């Protein structure tokens, strides 16, 4: 069987309750376990509103300042996960991740290094190796007691990259006529739009306004990728 090599896909910077900072390299499975635990504990999990793929986990604890001082104080532990690779997918990688996500219940890492997804198809070895190296899929080995091919799932980083791919927004589309528009201009007005088909609820002759709408749409959709 092809050996499972765990590559480093994140750099984690942890600022602890006592304000000390440490840096740690994480594999995809380590990062995913951290994110899953944070979501389960309802800690704040924030995704950067840009293409960096940065994920910030904040754990806040409130309690007395000390044994002798009952004044309530809140301390925070902040973990910033910076992906080694920018979460930009090619069209092919996006299609491969869609296939794996749809067939997660049966996707396995085969002896030849493919992701097998049953009759629906498979991801070739070179493409699979790239998805692993980027941290976009997560391989879970079978239990030692019943050895089986590792199962494959799209990682949190992969889900984030998929959401960014699906929601490529533009805030500066220019249109000159639309019966719904409240603003009319010979020179045209701006409208926000997205690759998913969404279009901004308003229009403006101020491009900053429609860019803001586009950004808000993308942020909302990317956040949803972690809770779906
Ligand atoms: Zn969209």
Boltz pocket constraint, residues with backbone or C-beta under 6 A from the ligand:
constraints:
  - pocket:
      binder: B
      contacts: [[A, 166], [A, 167], [A, 168], [A, 194], [A, 195], [A, 196], [A, 197], [A, 198], [A, 217], [A, 221]]
      max_distance: 6.0
